[in-house]
Structure formats: structure tokens, C-alpha cells
Amino acid sequence: MLPRRPDYGVKRPGGGRSGSVMNFRTTVLNSGSGRRGSAVLPSVLTFLVIVASGGLLLMIEKGMLNSMETPPPRGDGRRLDLIRQAGRHGPAVDVDSQILQEIRNRTIRTMCSQKNMPHSIWSLSPLQRKTLLQHILVNDQYHFLYCYVPKVACSNWKRVIKVLNGALESVDVNIKMDHRNDLLFLSSLKPEEIRYRLKHYFKFMFVREPMERLLSAYRNKFGEIEFYQKKYGVEIIKRYRKGRAKEASVSGDDVTFAEFVHYLLDEDVERMNEHWMPMYNLCQPCAVNYNFIGSHERLESDAEFVLQHIGAPPYVHFPERQTWYKPVTTETLHYYLCSLPQKLLRELLPKYILDFSLFTYPLPNTTTEHCRH
């Protein structure tokens, strides 16, 4: 009999809303160190006021938010206690990092408490609810729900889930991933079954810097996959490249990033392809109270935390990146964003502004001075 993975004192969630990502500890937030640097950079709460007042687009135009730095999100308020417990078995987490995590939790809580934001999946429109339920994977043996976001290591998470449910022998098996078979989606369940799992199961998702995710989708789908070149690339070139509207010889394999952005500007976010649909629209973090929101930037440690928390066997590990994987480096992202006409970028950011604000990613710095370097 194989040994179980040690849980380091981590308990499985047993409740509903009280275990959500919106929980936070006021004692930490009231700490004096939480105000460090507030005179220099706008705080997350100031950022929320800007969003609410409609002044954000002006600040994007003026480049006023380019210097605002916030780390990637790490999950709900209970995560601090869990980290402290795990810290006894590993490296300690500094207080400043814990405070910043709490600020991110308050950001989500504050944004999602607005009247115009959904407060349950049943308050979503039929199209929004359909998209959400089709992106939440269910595991009844380990009692968790995972909302997958394309281009945020979702293929590897699907491998893990298939190993946990017995469909795959190992996450390292060298086979092409089937993204539908041997997976249970929340959309296939009855309403009462959905309600039960949303209330009692551990719920998690992973996020990534929005423009980095977008660039990753562009390079992968239009640079490597013929299906996307023919389905989307041909249309994009005919629509946005002068003199090519009526050409029959367009192959769709040379779509420029600027042309792709033009296409996104004309798309309804709720009807986008999942690979470039905003993360907010895919997983609806205001309608679903996620217990943990991991980040692509800390993928290895955050994935290990999830595996420990759900009680996965020790032989189940998160897969290493494939040898063919081409990461989007900071320099690559910088090059593509600085090569875009700034007007296009200013028009694109509002489409993904909830991804930036809710998941506390800084807006890209594309000022002339920054791009010159």
C-alpha cells in the first residue's frame, strides 16, 4: 500500500462561503508595515477607487499606473495560517509577503461586493454560466473543483486529474492530451449536484499575467497550429490587412501581433475563444468563492500546495514543463508590447482590466522611455 502524502497539518475544507478567497485578517491589514511605500506607489485600494470612478482609462493613457507593482495572487485568507504551518517544515514566509497577500484578498472582496458584480453562478447570464460550468473540472474522490484557464498550465493539471481518477498511470506518460475524455465537467451535473459541490468542495484556479498569457496564445496558436491559422488566421488577415480581403490564397500562418490585437478589439469578450478570453470571464471569481488562486509565476510551489491540501498520494506530482515548451520571457513580452502602436494597447487593456485588477497584476509599462531600453 502506497504511503499518503503528508498534509503538514492542512485540513480539508468543510464549509462554504467562509472558506472563500475573500476572507482576510484585519489584524494583519492594520499592521503598520502594510502602509510601507504608500507615499510612492498607489495602493490597491486606491486602484479600486480609480476603477469605480471610471478614471482608469485616463490613467492608462497617461501611463500613471505603469510603476505600480503588486505580486501575483496566492489565495484565500486561510492560506496564511496554512503557510505558517507548512513553514515549520520548510522555508519561512516573510511578514511583508503575508501582508501583500491579504491586500490582494481584500481587493477581490471589495471588487466583488459591488452591486453590479455577480454573487453566485445563478446570477450569471445563461452564456456566462455555460462558459463557467464548461471550465470547471470535478474530482469526487478528492473533493475538489478546478477551473481551468488555457495557457496557464491547464494541460498539466488535466494530466494530474486523470492520474487521480485512474485514467492515466502517471503524469509523465508521453501521450497527446485529450482535453475532454476521462474528465468530469461541472456542466454535466444537475443543479442540485452543482450546488452541493460548490458549497462543500475545495475550489481552485490558476492565473497568469494577462498580456503574457495573451502573447503565449498568439505565438502557440498562430505560429504552430494549422487549425487556428485556418479558422482564425485567414479571417484576421482578410479583415485587417489592406488589399487581402478578396484573396483566395491567404493561408493565415503569418498573422502579426498587431493584427491579432485588432481582432481582439472587435470581439465580444463573452464570445471569445477560450485561449484569449479573459480569465475573469472563464472562471467568474465573484460568482465562485475560490479557496485558492494560484499563479503561473509560482506554479511549482502553488501546485504542490494544492496537491498537499487535497491529500493527493505522494507519487502524484505536478509535471515538469515539456521540452518543446517555449516560455514567454520578460524580454519577449517587452518587445511585442513596445512594438504595438500605443493606441492599440490603450484600447486593449480595458478588455482585460478585470484580470489586472482582481488578480492584482501591474499594468504593462510601455512608456517611450521604458520601451527605448
GINORKA-V709610 format. One record per residue. N is the residue number from 1. PHI is phi as a letter, one per 40 degrees, with the letter a starting at -180 (NA if undefined). NEAR is the number of other C-alpha atoms within 12 Angstrom. Layout:
((N | PHI | NEAR) (N | PHI | NEAR))
//
This chain:
((1 | NA | 6) (2 | c | 9) (3 | c | 12) (4 | c | 17) (5 | c | 22) (6 | c | 21) (7 | c | 25) (8 | f | 24) (9 | g | 19) (10 | c | 25) (11 | b | 22) (12 | c | 27) (13 | c | 31) (14 | b | 21) (15 | b | 20) (16 | b | 23) (17 | c | 26) (18 | c | 20) (19 | c | 30) (20 | c | 37) (21 | c | 44) (22 | c | 38) (23 | c | 31) (24 | a | 32) (25 | b | 25) (26 | c | 15) (27 | c | 14) (28 | c | 25) (29 | c | 27) (30 | c | 15) (31 | c | 18) (32 | c | 14) (33 | c | 18) (34 | c | 25) (35 | c | 21) (36 | d | 17) (37 | g | 15) (38 | c | 16) (39 | c | 11) (40 | c | 13) (41 | b | 20) (42 | c | 24) (43 | c | 29) (44 | c | 36) (45 | c | 27) (46 | c | 22) (47 | c | 37) (48 | c | 31) (49 | c | 19) (50 | c | 23) (51 | c | 27) (52 | c | 21) (53 | c | 13) (54 | g | 15) (55 | c | 19) (56 | c | 28) (57 | c | 26) (58 | c | 18) (59 | c | 23) (60 | c | 33) (61 | d | 25) (62 | c | 19) (63 | g | 24) (64 | c | 24) (65 | c | 33) (66 | c | 24) (67 | c | 22) (68 | c | 28) (69 | b | 24) (70 | b | 34) (71 | c | 29) (72 | c | 34) (73 | c | 44) (74 | b | 46) (75 | h | 47) (76 | c | 42) (77 | c | 38) (78 | c | 30) (79 | c | 40) (80 | c | 32) (81 | c | 23) (82 | c | 30) (83 | c | 34) (84 | c | 22) (85 | c | 21) (86 | c | 25) (87 | c | 19) (88 | c | 14) (89 | b | 15) (90 | a | 12) (91 | c | 12) (92 | c | 17) (93 | b | 22) (94 | c | 15) (95 | c | 19) (96 | d | 23) (97 | c | 25) (98 | c | 34) (99 | c | 33) (100 | c | 36) (101 | c | 41) (102 | c | 41) (103 | c | 44) (104 | c | 41) (105 | c | 44) (106 | c | 35) (107 | d | 41) (108 | c | 43) (109 | c | 34) (110 | c | 28) (111 | c | 33) (112 | c | 31) (113 | c | 20) (114 | c | 17) (115 | c | 12) (116 | c | 13) (117 | c | 24) (118 | c | 25) (119 | b | 21) (120 | a | 26) (121 | c | 31) (122 | c | 23) (123 | c | 18) (124 | c | 25) (125 | c | 18) (126 | d | 13) (127 | c | 19) (128 | c | 27) (129 | c | 28) (130 | c | 24) (131 | d | 33) (132 | c | 40) (133 | c | 36) (134 | c | 29) (135 | b | 37) (136 | b | 41) (137 | c | 42) (138 | b | 38) (139 | b | 31) (140 | c | 25) (141 | c | 20) (142 | b | 27) (143 | f | 29) (144 | a | 38) (145 | b | 43) (146 | b | 46) (147 | c | 45) (148 | c | 42) (149 | b | 43) (150 | d | 34) (151 | g | 37) (152 | b | 38) (153 | g | 36) (154 | c | 34) (155 | c | 27) (156 | c | 35) (157 | c | 42) (158 | c | 40) (159 | c | 35) (160 | d | 38) (161 | c | 43) (162 | c | 31) (163 | c | 29) (164 | c | 33) (165 | c | 27) (166 | g | 17) (167 | c | 20) (168 | b | 24) (169 | c | 18) (170 | a | 24) (171 | c | 30) (172 | c | 22) (173 | c | 18) (174 | c | 13) (175 | b | 15) (176 | c | 14) (177 | c | 23) (178 | c | 16) (179 | c | 23) (180 | b | 16) (181 | c | 16) (182 | g | 22) (183 | b | 34) (184 | b | 28) (185 | b | 32) (186 | c | 33) (187 | c | 25) (188 | c | 19) (189 | c | 19) (190 | c | 13) (191 | d | 16) (192 | c | 14) (193 | c | 18) (194 | c | 28) (195 | c | 20) (196 | c | 22) (197 | c | 33) (198 | c | 40) (199 | c | 28) (200 | b | 27) (201 | c | 37) (202 | c | 44) (203 | b | 43) (204 | a | 44) (205 | a | 46) (206 | b | 45) (207 | b | 42) (208 | a | 42) (209 | d | 40) (210 | d | 44) (211 | c | 40) (212 | c | 35) (213 | c | 35) (214 | c | 38) (215 | c | 34) (216 | c | 31) (217 | c | 32) (218 | c | 36) (219 | c | 32) (220 | c | 27) (221 | c | 31) (222 | c | 32) (223 | c | 24) (224 | b | 22) (225 | b | 19) (226 | c | 18) (227 | d | 17) (228 | c | 26) (229 | c | 27) (230 | c | 24) (231 | c | 19) (232 | b | 29) (233 | c | 33) (234 | c | 32) (235 | c | 28) (236 | c | 35) (237 | c | 35) (238 | c | 26) (239 | c | 23) (240 | b | 26) (241 | b | 24) (242 | d | 12) (243 | g | 12) (244 | b | 18) (245 | d | 16) (246 | b | 15) (247 | c | 16) (248 | c | 13) (249 | c | 13) (250 | c | 24) (251 | c | 24) (252 | g | 33) (253 | c | 29) (254 | b | 29) (255 | c | 33) (256 | c | 26) (257 | c | 35) (258 | c | 28) (259 | c | 29) (260 | c | 39) (261 | c | 35) (262 | d | 26) (263 | c | 31) (264 | c | 33) (265 | c | 26) (266 | c | 19) (267 | c | 19) (268 | c | 16) (269 | d | 28) (270 | c | 28) (271 | b | 19) (272 | c | 23) (273 | c | 26) (274 | c | 28) (275 | c | 32) (276 | b | 40) (277 | c | 35) (278 | d | 44) (279 | d | 44) (280 | d | 40) (281 | c | 43) (282 | c | 39) (283 | b | 43) (284 | f | 42) (285 | c | 45) (286 | c | 37) (287 | c | 34) (288 | b | 47) (289 | c | 41) (290 | c | 45) (291 | c | 42) (292 | a | 44) (293 | b | 47) (294 | c | 39) (295 | b | 34) (296 | c | 32) (297 | c | 28) (298 | b | 22) (299 | d | 30) (300 | c | 22) (301 | c | 21) (302 | c | 30) (303 | c | 35) (304 | c | 27) (305 | d | 34) (306 | c | 43) (307 | c | 37) (308 | c | 30) (309 | c | 35) (310 | c | 38) (311 | g | 30) (312 | c | 32) (313 | d | 25) (314 | c | 20) (315 | c | 23) (316 | c | 33) (317 | b | 29) (318 | c | 34) (319 | c | 27) (320 | c | 20) (321 | c | 20) (322 | c | 18) (323 | c | 9) (324 | c | 9) (325 | c | 14) (326 | b | 17) (327 | c | 24) (328 | c | 28) (329 | c | 17) (330 | d | 18) (331 | c | 14) (332 | c | 18) (333 | c | 28) (334 | d | 23) (335 | c | 22) (336 | c | 30) (337 | c | 33) (338 | c | 28) (339 | c | 22) (340 | c | 26) (341 | d | 21) (342 | c | 25) (343 | c | 22) (344 | c | 27) (345 | c | 34) (346 | c | 31) (347 | c | 23) (348 | c | 33) (349 | d | 34) (350 | d | 29) (351 | c | 32) (352 | b | 37) (353 | c | 35) (354 | c | 37) (355 | c | 38) (356 | c | 40) (357 | c | 46) (358 | c | 43) (359 | c | 46) (360 | f | 40) (361 | b | 34) (362 | c | 37) (363 | c | 38) (364 | c | 37) (365 | c | 33) (366 | b | 34) (367 | c | 28) (368 | d | 17) (369 | c | 11) (370 | c | 16) (371 | c | 20) (372 | c | 12) (373 | c | 12))
//
